Amino acid sequence: MSTITRYGPPGRLTDLSDVGLKAWHVFIADSVDQAINGPDPSQVLHDSPRSQFYNLTKTETAPDAAEATVTWTAFPNRLRSAVSDRQRWRRADASRDVQDEYCEWSVTRNEAGKIIRVAFTCEGPEYWDVLAQTSPETALELYRAHISPSVQSSDLFGPDGRYLRRNKWNDSTTHGAMHLIQPSNTLGAEIELAAAATIRRVIEGRQLTGAQELIACSKYGVADRNSDPHIGEVVNSVARQKADLALSDPVGLYFDDLATDGWSTPDGSDAKSYWTYERGDTGHPVRAVYEVAERNFTVGDITISGKPIEFGAQIADFITMKLTAVACRFGRSTTEPQTACAEPPAREFSPGAFSPHALSAHGYLGVHPDLASRSTRLS
């Protein structure tokens, strides 16, 4: 098998111009390379080498390749300790900042207060940095199509022409959710986590295999999420087979499924039929909506185990997310395991390559000379 020519956009979306596609490839390829190299070993001890993680555009995928899909629940695990279901659902619906499982949502209600629509997204903010700064007209059109016809260019771009991730239309659980904004929900975090999890650990003669002991020792991700410990556990289980791993192209976080067992609708129709994907291809959906159309009832009239849907979080309980990795060269890696846990510096390590500013060195991303004026002219 050969290398790929270019990393594609998440969900195989078709929004990007040729310049945007090139910028996106550079961003992902550079992010993967940085993750392979890891942080400065003089600053972060026992966190390298990461030679079992590879770049699909530079290293061939061998004929023995196999894909591994990792799935997890979209509802925030850190809110599971609430005293009741209603309390945890209410907390999850209150702020996008607690929706930290690479899935965020926004709830629309009618005048009676019943839910009529819940929009879910797993689109990484980095993709929107590239899209908005290379094709601002397209970004505006997408906001108007998926969030509100009232969105203005001045809502999305600052005075300097920079795209505002947390703009007025993408900063709440009621006005809309165009893409992820929770600080931990980034594609950069996904890439860094996957790379760090390929390091095998043998501590005092015992190989670490459990999700929590691995994340505690390797210090990647957040230990009390559904996603990070499980992703690390699965990736490390493949690395322990002395295989090389890469995140599959297109690199991204995706919706896996919605399970509607135990759901009931007023007219007996299939509750799953109101779940639709709005963005991304068949295998890589990045935007989903739960909405009842052309019926005489609303989402709020549907019940789950006898309880009416009063919160978007009730639906998130039944959503699973996924990422996919490819592994190959099983049994051939000669990388030795680390015999100590990672020792990060006093301040938290934050991979700089995952900032959109990293692309400016390549001439693909940043404020176009006329972007500030163009963004104010879009109507």
N, C-alpha and C positions, 0 to 999 in steps of 0.2 A: 504494500500500500504506500501511497505517497503523502507528502505534506499537502495542506490546503494553501491556496493562493492568498486568501484574505479572510479575516474574521468577518462574519456577517452580522447585521443588526439583530437585536433580540426579537424573537417572534417572527423573524424574517419580514419585518415591517418594511414597507415601501415608501416611507416618508422622506428619507434622506436624498439629497442631491448627490451628484458624483463627488463633490468636495466633501460633503457630510459622510459619505460611505468611506472615503479614504481616511477622514479624521477618526471615524469610529474604529476602523481597523487598527490605526496607530495607537489609539487609546487602549484597546484590549490587549494588543500584542505587547505594548510597553508595560502594562499592568501585570501581565503574566510573567514577563521577564523579571520585573522587580520582585514578584512573589517567589520566583525560582531562586533568585539571589538572596532574598530575605533581608532583614535589617542588618545593619553593620554589626558583625560578630564581636567587635570590641565594645559595642554598646548593649547588645542582646546576646548573652551567652547561651550555648547549647540550643540554638535555633537554626542550625544549618549543619550539613548541606541539605538542600531540598532537591537533590538530583533525581528523585523519582517523579517529580512534577515536570511537565514539559509543555512547550509551545507548539501548537499544531502546525504553525507555518514554518517552523524551523527544524523540527524533528519528526521523522516518519512514524506513523502509526503502524505497528507490525501486523502481520496477517492473523495473529492469534487474538486480535482485539475483541473485547466484549464491553458492552455498555452496562453501567450500573446507575439506576435511578433511585434517588433518595427522596422520600416523601415525609411530610410532617403536617400537623394540624395548624390551621391558620389562626385559631384563637390564641391570644397571648398566654403562655403558660404562667407567667409571673402574676397573673390575676386570678389564678385558680384557687388561691388561699382565701378568697372572699368568703364571708359568712353565708352567703346564699347565691343561687344562680342569678337572681335579679340584680344583686349588688355587683357581681362581676360583669354581667352584661352591660349594666349602666355605666360602670367605670370604663369598659372597653369602648363604648360608644361616645364617651365624653371627650376624648382627645386622640388625635392621630399619634401623639408621642408615646402612647402606651401600646399601640398596634405594631409590635416589633417582631413579627414572624414573617417578614417580607411580604406581607399582605396588609393593605390599608383600605378603609372603606368610608363611604359617606351615605347618609340616610336622608331620603326625601319623604315628607309626610304631607297628607292633605289637610284641609282646614279642620277636620275632626280630630287630627292628631294621629291618624292611622298611617302606618308605613305603606307607601305606594311603590317605592323603588329603593334598592340598595345597590350602589355601584362599588365594585371592588377593583383594585389595581395592584399589580406587582411589577410595574415598569420602573426600572432603576432611574434615579435622578440624573445620572451621568449621561444617559441617552438623550434626555431632554436638554441638557446643557449643550450637547452637540447639535441637536436638531434646531433649537431656538436660535443659536448663534450662527448657523450656516443657512438655515431656511426659516427665518422668522415669520414669513407669510404663512407657511405651512403650519407652524406651531400655533399661530392665532386661529387658523381655520379648524384645527383639531380641537382646540379649547371650545370654540363656538359650537362644534358638532357634538361634543361629548359632555360639556359642562353647561354652557349657557350661551345663547346668541348675543347676550349683552357684554361679553368679554371684550375689552379694548386692549390695544397694544400697550398702552401706558400702564395697564394693570400687570402686564407680564415682564416688562423691562424697566430697569432702573434708569436714572438720568444719564448714566455712562453707557447705556446700551446693553448692559449685562442682563441676562435672563435671571429672574427671581424665582428660585425654586418654590419658596414659601410665599407665593403671591396670594392676593385676596380670594382667588378662586381655587386655591390648592393648599389651604392652611386650616381646614376645619373638617368636622364630620357631618356638616350640613350643606355647605355650599358646593361641594364636589370634591372628587379625588382624581386628578389627572395622572399623577405618578407618585411614587414613594417619597416621603419627606422625613420619616422617623430617622434620627441620626445613624442608627445601626443598620438600616435597610438600604444598603448600597451594593452595587455589583463589585466594587472594590473590596468590600468586606467578604463577599462570597469567594472571590479569587484568592485573597490572602488566607482565608480560613482553609480552603481546599489544599493550598500549597503547604501550609504549616502542619496540616493533619497527615501529610505523607511521611513525616518523620516518625520512625519507629522508636519506641522507648523501652529500654531494658534497665530497670531500676533495682539495684541489689540482686541481680540475677533473675528477676522476674519480668517477663514481657507484659507491658500494660495493654489491656484489651477493652476495658470498660469505658463507656462514654464519659462519665464524670471524672474518672481518674486521668483519662487522656487530656481532657480540656483543662483540668487543674494543673497538670504537669507541663503541657505544651503552651498553655496560656493563650489560646486562640478563642475568639468569639466570647459569648456570654453564657455562663454555665446554666442559668435558670430559664433559658429559652427552650422551646420545643426543637427549634431548627439546629442551632449551632452544635450542641453536643452530639446530636444524632448524625448530622452531616460528617463531623469529625470522626465519629465511631465507624461509619461505613467506609469512608475514605481510608482510614487507617487499617481497617480489616483487609482491604485490597492491597495496600502497601506492604502488609505483613506477608503477603504471598510473593514478595520480591518482584512486584510488577511496577511498571511506570504508569502514571496517570495524567490525564488532562481533562479540563472541563470541555464538554462537547460543544461543537459549534452548531448554532449560535449560542454564545455564552449568555446566560440569563437565568432569572428565577421565573417559574411558570406555574399556572394553575394545573393541578392534577385532576381533581374531580370534586363534585358535590354529591354527597350521599343523602338521599331523602327517605330512607327507611323510617317509618314512624311518622311521616308527615301526612296531613290530610287537608284536602281542599273542600270548600263548601259544595261544589258540584261533582266531586269525585274524580276530577281530572288529575292527570299526572303532575305532581308538584315539581318534578324535575324539568318539566317542559318549559317552565318559566325562567330557567337558568340559561343565559345565552352569553357567548363570547363575542366581544365587539372588536378586539384587536389581537393580532397574532395569527399564525397559521394553525392548522389542525393539531399539530403536536406541541405547539409552543404558544398557548394563549396567554396574553398579558393583561387583558381587561375583561371583566365579567360583570353582568348585570342580572339582578333578580327582580323581575317586574312582571306583573300580570297585565296582559293586554287583551282587549276585546272580551272581557268577562264582566259579570256584574258583582265582582268582589275584588278586594285588594290583597296585597301581600299580608297586611295586618289581619286578614280574616283566615289565613292559613294557620294551621296548628301543627306543632311539633310535640309529639307525645302528649297531646291533649292541651298544650299551652299555646295561646295565640302568639304570633310573632310580633313582639313589641320593640325589639332591638335588632339592629343589624348584626350584633354580636351573636345572636342566636343562630344565625345562618353560618357565621364564621366557625362555630363549633363543628360544623359538618363539612367544611372545606378542607381539602388537603392541597399542599403546595409541593413543588418538586424542583430538583435540579438533576442534571444528567452528566455523568463523567464517563470517559472511555479509558479502559485499562488494557495494557498489552505487555509483551515481553515478560510474561509470567515466569517466575523462577530465575530470572536472569540478572536482576539488579545486584550489584556488588556494594551498594551503599551500606555502610555499617550503622547499626542503631545508636542513638544517643544513650549514654549511661547516666545522665543526670537530667533534671528538669530545667526548662528554660528559665533564665534569670533576666527579666526585662529591666530596663533602666527605671529610675525613680519616676520619671514622667511617662505617661502612656505612649506607646509607639503608635504613630498614625502614618500609614503609608502615603507619602506625598504624591506618588504617581496616580493616585485615584482622584486627585483634584483636576478639574477641567483646565486649570492653568498649565498643567504639565504638557498639554498639546501645543501650546503657543510656540514652544521651541521648534516644533516641526512645521510651523506656518499654516496649520490647518484650523486652528481654533483660537478664538479671541475676538475682540471687537473689530469687525470689519471697519475700514476707514469711514464708511458712510452708514454704519449700522444704526448709530444713535438717531440720526435723522430719519432713516428708513422706518425704524420702529414707531416713530411718532406719526409717520404719514399713513401707516396701515389703518384701514377703516373697514 
